[in-house]
Amino acid sequence: MEGETKKRRVCDDEVEDEKVEKFFGLIKGFRDARERLRLEVIEEANMVQSRKKNKMKGIQGGRAAWVPSFKWEDFTEKIEFGDSSKGNGTKSTTKKNGGEGDGGLDLKLSLN
């Protein structure tokens, strides 16, 4: 009987050792997965930050799409604006239509 009890203990110890090793293997797997995920998040954040820096460098570095340049001649020419008394031609059309604009609506504001 004593031999059987020792064999059971040894067998139970081996089963328990296998369970403990499996448990610690699972914990190690979880830690590795967590570390990989953490590193991926950090790497992605660094990439986003570097893109922002590159974008700011592009703006500050003078790589603008269009840079206005002026010459003295641009300011010496006399610019003629249209005569305000002539209007843009809408007054003549409203007079022809009897005071009504396009579509027959009376657009005059009055207090009557």
C-alpha positions in Angstrom: 0.0 0.0 0.0 2.8 2.3 0.8 4.2 2.0 -2.7 0.9 2.9 -4.3 0.6 6.0 -2.2 4.0 7.2 -3.2 3.3 6.5 -6.8 0.1 8.5 -6.5 1.9 11.4 -4.9 4.5 11.4 -7.6 1.9 11.2 -10.3 -0.2 13.9 -8.6 3.0 16.1 -8.3 3.7 15.6 -12.0 0.1 16.5 -12.9 0.3 19.6 -10.7 3.6 20.6 -12.1 2.2 20.4 -15.6 -0.7 22.5 -14.6 1.6 25.1 -13.0 3.8 25.2 -16.1 0.7 25.6 -18.3 -0.5 28.4 -16.1 2.8 30.2 -16.2 2.9 29.7 -19.9 -0.4 31.3 -20.3 0.7 34.3 -18.1 3.8 34.6 -20.2 1.7 34.6 -23.4 -0.5 37.3 -22.0 2.4 39.5 -21.0 4.0 39.1 -24.5 0.7 40.0 -26.2 0.3 43.0 -23.9 3.9 44.2 -24.6 3.4 43.8 -28.4 0.2 45.8 -28.3 1.8 48.5 -26.2 4.7 48.8 -28.6 2.4 48.9 -31.6 0.4 51.8 -30.0 3.6 53.7 -29.1 4.9 53.2 -32.6 1.7 54.4 -34.2 1.6 57.4 -31.9 5.2 58.2 -32.9 4.3 57.9 -36.6 1.3 60.3 -36.2 3.5 62.7 -34.3 6.3 62.6 -36.9 3.6 63.2 -39.7 2.4 66.3 -37.8 6.0 67.5 -37.4 6.7 66.9 -41.1 3.5 68.7 -42.0 4.5 71.7 -39.8 8.0 71.7 -41.4 6.4 71.8 -44.8 4.3 74.8 -43.8 7.1 76.6 -42.0 9.8 75.5 -44.5 8.5 77.7 -47.3 7.0 74.9 -49.3 3.7 76.8 -49.7 1.7 76.2 -52.9 1.6 79.9 -53.8 3.7 82.8 -52.6 2.5 86.2 -53.8 5.1 88.5 -55.2 4.6 92.1 -55.9 6.6 94.6 -58.0 6.6 98.3 -57.9 4.8 98.5 -61.2 1.8 96.7 -59.7 1.1 99.8 -57.6 1.9 102.5 -60.1 -0.9 101.7 -62.6 -4.1 103.6 -62.2 -7.0 101.2 -61.6 -10.4 102.4 -63.0 -13.4 101.1 -61.2 -16.8 101.0 -62.9 -19.0 104.2 -62.6 -21.5 103.7 -59.8 -24.1 105.8 -61.6 -24.2 103.4 -64.5 -25.1 100.5 -62.4 -24.9 96.9 -63.5 -27.8 96.9 -65.9 -30.5 95.6 -63.5 -32.2 99.1 -63.2 -33.0 99.2 -66.9 -34.6 95.7 -66.8 -36.7 96.6 -63.8 -37.9 99.8 -65.5 -38.8 97.9 -68.7 -40.8 95.3 -66.7 -42.8 97.9 -64.9 -41.1 97.8 -61.6 -41.1 94.0 -61.4 -37.9 92.0 -61.4 -37.3 88.6 -63.0 -40.1 86.2 -62.4 -42.8 88.9 -61.7 -42.0 89.5 -58.0 -42.1 93.0 -56.6 -38.8 93.3 -54.8 -39.2 96.9 -53.8 -39.3 97.5 -50.0 -41.9 100.1 -49.1 -43.8 101.1 -46.0 -47.2 101.2 -47.8 
